[in-house]
């Protein structure tokens, strides 16, 4: 299952399948799963692309999920991660 939920406070909640490649995007923020390398990339779709975090799927085949939020200093935080390890 792949889904994205945007909360009123600006928090982005995502769930991505780890069976095939997938990408979710909200404004410039993107979350992408690359099945061949089993990694999840979180960053900004700008020129040039800005990769902020790289994770790996702990159990490939099970979905990964997390929440992302940009604070007042324009720093991206990723929290409530499930089935994701820091890469």
GROMACS elastic network, one bead per residue, 0.5 to 0.9 nm:
[ bonds ]
;  ai    aj funct       b0    kb
    1    15     6  0.69827   500
    1    16     6  0.61742   500
    1    17     6  0.52489   500
    1    18     6  0.88984   500
    1    63     6  0.69552   500
    2    14     6  0.75749   500
    2    15     6  0.52716   500
    2    17     6  0.56473   500
    2    22     6  0.78256   500
    2    23     6  0.86664   500
    2    24     6  0.81527   500
    2    63     6  0.81099   500
    3    13     6  0.81925   500
    3    14     6  0.57202   500
    3    15     6  0.52062   500
    3    16     6  0.66399   500
    3    24     6  0.77927   500
    4    12     6  0.69531   500
    4    13     6  0.56372   500
    4    15     6  0.65175   500
    4    16     6  0.86748   500
    4    24     6  0.71095   500
    4    25     6  0.84721   500
    4    26     6  0.86686   500
    5    11     6  0.83076   500
    5    12     6  0.58490   500
    5    13     6  0.50192   500
    5    14     6  0.64326   500
    6     9     6  0.83549   500
    6    10     6  0.65064   500
    6    11     6  0.60176   500
    6    13     6  0.63508   500
    6    14     6  0.87855   500
    6    26     6  0.85385   500
    7    10     6  0.54157   500
    7    11     6  0.52264   500
    7    12     6  0.63538   500
    7    13     6  0.78095   500
    8    11     6  0.72919   500
    9    12     6  0.89995   500
    9    69     6  0.87641   500
   10    68     6  0.86120   500
   10    69     6  0.63689   500
   10    70     6  0.75504   500
   11    67     6  0.65729   500
   11    68     6  0.57262   500
   11    70     6  0.77274   500
   12    26     6  0.81310   500
   12    66     6  0.83819   500
   12    67     6  0.54898   500
   12    68     6  0.51174   500
   12    69     6  0.63209   500
   13    65     6  0.75262   500
   13    66     6  0.60102   500
   13    68     6  0.65089   500
   13    69     6  0.89615   500
   14    24     6  0.78315   500
   14    31     6  0.80913   500
   14    64     6  0.82518   500
   14    65     6  0.54553   500
   14    66     6  0.56513   500
   14    67     6  0.62461   500
   14    68     6  0.81909   500
   15    24     6  0.89648   500
   15    63     6  0.65196   500
   15    64     6  0.56423   500
   15    66     6  0.68129   500
   15    67     6  0.89749   500
   16    22     6  0.68257   500
   16    23     6  0.78394   500
   16    24     6  0.81276   500
   16    31     6  0.85654   500
   16    32     6  0.81832   500
   16    33     6  0.72575   500
   16    62     6  0.89279   500
   16    63     6  0.54635   500
   16    64     6  0.53815   500
   16    65     6  0.63115   500
   17    20     6  0.68216   500
   17    21     6  0.79619   500
   17    22     6  0.71067   500
   17    33     6  0.79441   500
   17    60     6  0.89157   500
   17    61     6  0.71652   500
   17    62     6  0.66944   500
   17    64     6  0.65698   500
   17    65     6  0.89451   500
   18    21     6  0.71322   500
   18    22     6  0.79438   500
   18    33     6  0.68732   500
   18    34     6  0.81435   500
   18    35     6  0.65074   500
   18    38     6  0.77296   500
   18    57     6  0.73548   500
   18    59     6  0.84988   500
   18    60     6  0.56842   500
   18    62     6  0.60114   500
   18    63     6  0.55449   500
   18    64     6  0.70185   500
   19    22     6  0.88603   500
   19    35     6  0.68022   500
   19    60     6  0.70973   500
   19    61     6  0.50402   500
   19    62     6  0.76179   500
   19    63     6  0.81905   500
   20    33     6  0.78686   500
   20    34     6  0.75141   500
   20    35     6  0.55959   500
   20    36     6  0.86254   500
   20    61     6  0.87365   500
   21    32     6  0.75292   500
   21    33     6  0.53485   500
   21    35     6  0.52623   500
   21    36     6  0.81629   500
   22    31     6  0.83643   500
   22    32     6  0.57070   500
   22    33     6  0.51874   500
   22    34     6  0.70372   500
   22    35     6  0.83966   500
   23    30     6  0.69948   500
   23    31     6  0.57230   500
   23    33     6  0.63202   500
   23    34     6  0.87750   500
   24    29     6  0.84956   500
   24    30     6  0.57000   500
   24    31     6  0.53351   500
   24    32     6  0.63983   500
   25    28     6  0.69574   500
   25    29     6  0.56881   500
   25    31     6  0.64055   500
   25    32     6  0.84599   500
   25    45     6  0.86634   500
   26    29     6  0.53044   500
   26    30     6  0.64328   500
   26    31     6  0.89784   500
   27    30     6  0.80240   500
   27    44     6  0.87291   500
   27    45     6  0.83889   500
   28    43     6  0.81157   500
   28    44     6  0.50760   500
   28    46     6  0.66808   500
   29    42     6  0.74474   500
   29    43     6  0.57994   500
   29    45     6  0.63019   500
   29    46     6  0.89894   500
   30    41     6  0.79509   500
   30    42     6  0.57510   500
   30    43     6  0.55545   500
   30    44     6  0.59302   500
   30    45     6  0.66007   500
   31    40     6  0.69184   500
   31    41     6  0.57567   500
   31    43     6  0.67791   500
   31    44     6  0.88276   500
   32    39     6  0.82305   500
   32    40     6  0.55121   500
   32    41     6  0.52015   500
   32    42     6  0.65217   500
   32    43     6  0.87821   500
   33    37     6  0.88869   500
   33    38     6  0.71364   500
   33    39     6  0.58346   500
   33    41     6  0.64942   500
   33    56     6  0.88517   500
   33    57     6  0.87909   500
   34    37     6  0.58722   500
   34    38     6  0.56186   500
   34    39     6  0.54618   500
   34    40     6  0.63991   500
   34    41     6  0.80294   500
   35    39     6  0.69298   500
   35    40     6  0.87947   500
   35    60     6  0.84897   500
   36    39     6  0.81805   500
   37    56     6  0.84967   500
   38    55     6  0.87130   500
   38    56     6  0.57928   500
   38    57     6  0.60093   500
   38    58     6  0.88133   500
   38    60     6  0.72193   500
   39    54     6  0.67876   500
   39    55     6  0.56080   500
   39    57     6  0.62097   500
   39    84     6  0.89298   500
   39    87     6  0.76590   500
   40    53     6  0.81701   500
   40    54     6  0.57493   500
   40    55     6  0.50002   500
   40    56     6  0.56931   500
   40    57     6  0.71137   500
   40    64     6  0.87546   500
   40    84     6  0.81207   500
   40    87     6  0.87191   500
   41    51     6  0.68949   500
   41    52     6  0.77797   500
   41    53     6  0.59693   500
   41    55     6  0.65146   500
   41    56     6  0.86290   500
   42    50     6  0.87370   500
   42    51     6  0.60744   500
   42    52     6  0.58211   500
   42    53     6  0.51365   500
   42    54     6  0.64128   500
   42    55     6  0.83624   500
   42    78     6  0.89432   500
   43    46     6  0.89771   500
   43    49     6  0.73855   500
   43    50     6  0.54429   500
   43    53     6  0.66321   500
   43    54     6  0.88260   500
   43    76     6  0.86425   500
   44    47     6  0.89386   500
   44    48     6  0.89321   500
   44    49     6  0.59491   500
   44    50     6  0.50513   500
   44    51     6  0.64427   500
   44    52     6  0.75899   500
   45    48     6  0.76588   500
   45    49     6  0.50895   500
   45    50     6  0.67016   500
   45    51     6  0.85992   500
   46    50     6  0.66071   500
   47    50     6  0.79217   500
   51    54     6  0.76468   500
   52    76     6  0.76223   500
   53    78     6  0.84330   500
   53    86     6  0.81043   500
   53    87     6  0.82334   500
   54    85     6  0.87486   500
   54    86     6  0.64558   500
   54    87     6  0.53485   500
   55    84     6  0.59526   500
   55    85     6  0.53032   500
   56    59     6  0.89809   500
   56    60     6  0.89137   500
   56    83     6  0.83506   500
   56    84     6  0.55632   500
   56    85     6  0.52820   500
   56    86     6  0.63825   500
   56    87     6  0.56053   500
   57    60     6  0.56388   500
   57    61     6  0.86346   500
   57    62     6  0.82914   500
   57    63     6  0.83366   500
   57    64     6  0.67519   500
   57    82     6  0.89909   500
   57    83     6  0.57977   500
   57    85     6  0.64794   500
   58    62     6  0.86575   500
   58    64     6  0.86327   500
   58    82     6  0.89215   500
   58    83     6  0.52217   500
   58    84     6  0.55280   500
   58    85     6  0.62208   500
   59    62     6  0.58287   500
   59    63     6  0.82640   500
   59    64     6  0.86930   500
   59    83     6  0.63794   500
   59    84     6  0.82779   500
   60    63     6  0.77970   500
   60    64     6  0.88767   500
   60    83     6  0.86438   500
   62    83     6  0.76374   500
   63    82     6  0.82940   500
   63    83     6  0.71842   500
   64    81     6  0.75879   500
   64    82     6  0.56306   500
   64    83     6  0.51323   500
   64    84     6  0.62497   500
   65    80     6  0.77543   500
   65    81     6  0.57292   500
   65    82     6  0.51947   500
   65    83     6  0.70781   500
   65    84     6  0.76494   500
   66    78     6  0.67253   500
   66    79     6  0.59740   500
   66    80     6  0.52458   500
   66    82     6  0.63128   500
   66    84     6  0.84310   500
   67    77     6  0.82538   500
   67    78     6  0.57088   500
   67    79     6  0.53714   500
   67    80     6  0.59200   500
   67    81     6  0.69990   500
   68    76     6  0.68407   500
   68    77     6  0.56410   500
   68    79     6  0.64957   500
   68    80     6  0.87740   500
   69    75     6  0.81963   500
   69    76     6  0.57154   500
   69    77     6  0.54112   500
   69    78     6  0.67334   500
   69    79     6  0.85576   500
   70    73     6  0.78026   500
   70    74     6  0.54771   500
   70    75     6  0.54003   500
   70    77     6  0.62984   500
   71    74     6  0.52372   500
   71    75     6  0.55179   500
   71    76     6  0.66064   500
   71    77     6  0.76582   500
   72    75     6  0.73938   500
   73    76     6  0.88682   500
   78    81     6  0.73790   500
   81    84     6  0.60804   500
   81    85     6  0.83463   500
   82    85     6  0.85321   500
   84    87     6  0.88539   500
